Each structure stands twice: as C-alpha cells, then as structure tokens.
C-alpha cells in the first residue's frame, strides 16, 4: 500500500541509514502531512559518499600547439549518461609570463577538434567508492577554436595557478549534455588544468 506523501528518492533514506546505522525499513519514508520539510544534509566531504556522490580528480597537460593553433582542456558529461556532475575545482597553470585563460560553458557537450581523451587516469577521491571510472569525459586539444559561451576570464602568471572556483557557491553543475572548456588566449602556448568534481545518477524527478 502506498504511503501518503511517499518519498521516492531513495538516496536520502540510504544516507540516513548509513550515517546512523539504522536497521530495518527506511527511517524517513514519507513527508509530514503538512509542510515540514527540512533538508540540510551536507556535513563534510567524507559523507559525500553516503549521500550517493562519487568524487574524482585529475590533472591534465594540454600539449603544445604548433604555430597559429590554440590549446584547450575540456570536461564534458555525455548527453546519454544519466549522470549529473558538479565541478568543485578548476586550477590552471599557464606557460607564458602573463596570460588570460578563458572558461567556456555550453549546454552541448561536443568533442573538440583533434580531441585527445585523457580521463582514463581520473582518480577516485574516496576509496569506499565502488565506481572507479568517471562518467565525465576529460579531453585536450591543440587545435581549439573558440566554442561555447565565455563565462569567465582569469589572469595567470607563469607557473602560478589560477583558481576559477573559490568557494562552494562557485561550484558549476555539469548535467548531461554540457561542458566546461578552459581555452588558452595565447597561440602556441600550453595549459596545465586540474579538475575536481563529483557525480551521481540523476533522480527520476530530474529526468526530462
């Protein structure tokens, strides 16, 4: 028999069960009869796992483009992945003395020209994770044409990292079919980009 105001998003119940070692049936199977919902479940990075998130990190070297070409590094979530990502950190180091790396965001996750997929080495940031491979695709290009909407411009000096994300409010959602690209503003230059991100499957209510 169905419950009144039954909660069908199971990961919240699973998180409560794991956090408090509750036995038996889900501890919160339904909402109260009147409006009484309070959701505040983030309590430390160590508990992302029990909330259903998988966390990853990778550092990527773009390679050095030839003359008149531009380097770029991209993280994208395939349209058919059924997974949403949240990018927690984007750290960029440039080769030139003064440079302005550019961040592009687009709702279409496409491959870059002469793309080289590099995320086979993406590292799980929690050894409790059963999932070892990320759904997001991290790639590089040494022949990048400006694609997408320019969202932010940074300022780098040689060998000094620039951070595109400073606090959790700056984190960037990466739903299926979207991408974030860090493009070099200098031709024949090189990029070193580090990404940190988390992923989870989409809930039924999030799918369109």
C-alpha positions as CSV (number, residue, x, y, z in Angstrom):
1,X,0.0,0.0,0.0
2,X,1.4,3.4,-1.0
3,X,2.2,5.9,1.7
4,X,0.8,9.4,1.9
5,X,3.4,11.8,0.6
6,X,5.7,8.9,0.0
7,X,9.4,9.8,-0.7
8,X,10.6,8.1,-3.9
9,X,14.1,9.5,-3.9
10,X,15.9,6.7,-2.1
11,X,19.3,8.1,-1.6
12,X,18.3,10.4,1.3
13,X,16.9,7.4,3.2
14,X,20.0,5.4,2.4
15,X,22.2,8.3,3.7
16,X,20.3,8.4,7.0
17,X,20.5,4.7,7.4
18,X,24.3,4.6,6.8
19,X,25.0,7.7,8.9
20,X,23.1,6.5,11.9
21,X,23.4,2.7,11.3
22,X,19.7,2.3,11.3
23,X,18.4,-1.3,10.8
24,X,15.2,-2.3,9.1
25,X,12.9,-0.2,6.8
26,X,13.8,3.3,5.6
27,X,13.7,5.8,8.6
28,X,12.0,8.6,6.6
29,X,9.7,7.0,4.0
30,X,7.3,10.0,3.7
31,X,6.8,13.7,4.3
32,X,4.7,15.1,7.1
33,X,1.0,15.7,6.5
34,X,1.6,19.4,6.5
35,X,4.6,21.4,5.1
36,X,7.5,20.4,7.4
37,X,10.4,19.5,5.1
38,X,13.9,20.5,6.3
39,X,16.8,19.4,4.1
40,X,20.3,20.2,5.3
41,X,22.4,17.0,4.7
42,X,25.9,18.3,3.8
43,X,28.1,17.8,6.8
44,X,31.6,17.2,5.4
45,X,33.3,15.8,2.3
46,X,33.7,12.4,4.0
47,X,30.0,12.0,3.8
48,X,29.5,12.8,0.1
49,X,29.8,9.0,-0.5
50,X,26.9,8.0,1.7
51,X,24.8,10.7,0.0
52,X,25.3,8.9,-3.3
53,X,28.1,11.1,-4.7
54,X,31.3,9.8,-6.3
55,X,34.3,12.2,-6.3
56,X,37.1,12.4,-8.8
57,X,40.2,14.5,-9.6
58,X,42.7,14.7,-12.5
59,X,45.5,16.9,-13.7
60,X,45.8,17.3,-17.5
61,X,48.6,18.7,-19.7
62,X,47.2,20.1,-22.9
63,X,50.2,19.5,-25.1
64,X,52.0,22.3,-27.0
65,X,50.2,23.5,-30.2
66,X,52.0,24.4,-33.3
67,X,52.1,28.0,-34.6
68,X,48.7,29.7,-35.0
69,X,46.9,27.0,-33.0
70,X,45.4,27.2,-29.6
71,X,45.3,24.7,-26.6
72,X,42.3,23.8,-24.5
73,X,41.2,21.3,-21.9
74,X,37.5,20.2,-21.6
75,X,35.4,18.3,-19.1
76,X,32.0,17.2,-20.5
77,X,29.1,15.0,-19.5
78,X,27.7,12.8,-22.3
79,X,24.0,13.5,-23.1
80,X,23.0,9.9,-22.5
81,X,25.0,9.4,-19.3
82,X,22.0,9.8,-16.9
83,X,24.5,11.4,-14.5
84,X,24.9,14.9,-13.1
85,X,28.3,16.3,-12.2
86,X,29.3,19.2,-10.0
87,X,32.8,20.7,-10.7
88,X,34.3,21.7,-7.4
89,X,37.7,23.0,-8.5
90,X,39.4,24.2,-11.7
91,X,43.0,25.1,-11.3
92,X,45.0,26.4,-14.3
93,X,48.7,26.9,-14.8
94,X,50.0,28.6,-18.0
95,X,53.3,28.6,-19.8
96,X,53.5,32.3,-20.6
97,X,54.6,35.1,-18.3
98,X,51.2,37.0,-18.5
99,X,48.1,35.3,-19.8
100,X,44.3,35.3,-19.6
101,X,42.9,31.7,-19.7
102,X,39.2,31.7,-20.6
103,X,36.5,29.4,-19.3
104,X,33.7,28.5,-21.7
105,X,30.4,26.8,-20.7
106,X,27.9,25.3,-23.1
107,X,24.8,23.2,-22.8
108,X,26.0,21.0,-25.7
109,X,28.8,18.5,-24.8
110,X,30.7,18.0,-28.1
111,X,34.2,16.8,-28.9
112,X,36.9,19.4,-29.6
113,X,39.0,19.4,-32.8
114,X,41.7,16.8,-32.7
115,X,40.4,15.8,-29.3
116,X,42.5,13.5,-27.1
117,X,40.6,11.9,-24.2
118,X,42.7,11.7,-21.1
119,X,40.4,10.9,-18.2
120,X,41.4,7.2,-18.1
121,X,43.6,8.3,-15.2
122,X,40.9,10.1,-13.2
123,X,41.4,9.2,-9.6
124,X,38.6,8.4,-7.2
125,X,38.8,10.7,-4.2
126,X,37.2,8.2,-1.8
127,X,38.5,4.6,-1.6
128,X,35.0,3.5,-0.5
129,X,33.7,4.1,-3.9
130,X,32.8,1.1,-6.0
131,X,32.8,3.1,-9.2
132,X,36.3,3.5,-10.4
133,X,35.7,5.3,-13.7
134,X,34.1,8.7,-14.1
135,X,31.2,9.2,-16.4
136,X,32.5,12.7,-17.3
137,X,35.0,12.9,-20.2
138,X,38.1,15.0,-19.8
139,X,40.0,15.8,-23.0
140,X,42.6,18.1,-24.6
141,X,43.0,19.8,-27.9
142,X,46.0,21.6,-29.5
143,X,43.7,23.0,-32.3
144,X,40.9,24.7,-30.3
145,X,38.5,27.1,-32.0
146,X,36.5,29.3,-29.6
147,X,33.3,27.4,-28.9
148,X,30.6,28.0,-26.4
149,X,29.7,30.9,-24.2
150,X,32.6,32.7,-22.5
151,X,31.8,32.5,-18.8
152,X,34.9,33.8,-17.1
153,X,38.4,35.1,-17.8
154,X,41.3,34.5,-15.4
155,X,44.7,36.1,-15.1
156,X,47.8,33.9,-14.8
157,X,51.5,34.5,-14.4
158,X,53.9,31.8,-15.4
159,X,53.9,28.7,-13.1
160,X,51.4,30.3,-10.7
161,X,48.0,28.6,-10.6
162,X,44.7,30.5,-11.2
163,X,41.6,29.1,-9.5
164,X,38.3,29.5,-11.3
165,X,36.3,28.3,-8.3
166,X,37.0,29.8,-4.8
167,X,34.0,28.6,-2.6
168,X,31.2,26.1,-2.8
169,X,28.8,28.7,-4.1
170,X,31.1,29.0,-7.2
171,X,30.7,25.2,-8.0
172,X,29.4,24.6,-11.5
173,X,26.7,22.0,-12.4
174,X,27.5,19.6,-15.2
175,X,24.3,18.0,-16.2
176,X,24.1,15.5,-19.2
177,X,24.9,17.2,-22.4
178,X,27.0,20.1,-21.0
179,X,30.7,21.0,-21.0
180,X,33.3,23.3,-19.4
181,X,36.3,24.3,-21.5
182,X,39.5,26.1,-20.4
183,X,40.9,27.8,-23.5
184,X,44.3,29.4,-23.9
185,X,44.3,33.0,-25.0
186,X,47.9,32.7,-26.4
187,X,48.7,30.8,-29.6
188,X,51.2,28.0,-29.5
189,X,51.0,28.0,-25.7
190,X,50.4,25.2,-23.2
191,X,48.0,24.6,-20.3
192,X,48.0,22.5,-17.2
193,X,44.5,22.1,-15.8
194,X,43.4,20.2,-12.7
195,X,39.7,19.3,-12.2
196,X,38.0,18.1,-9.1
197,X,34.4,17.0,-9.4
198,X,31.6,14.8,-8.0
199,X,29.0,12.8,-9.8
200,X,25.7,11.0,-9.0
201,X,23.0,9.3,-11.1
202,X,20.0,11.6,-11.9
203,X,16.8,11.0,-9.9
204,X,13.7,10.2,-11.8
205,X,12.3,13.6,-11.0
206,X,15.3,15.3,-12.6
207,X,15.0,13.5,-15.9
208,X,13.2,15.2,-18.8
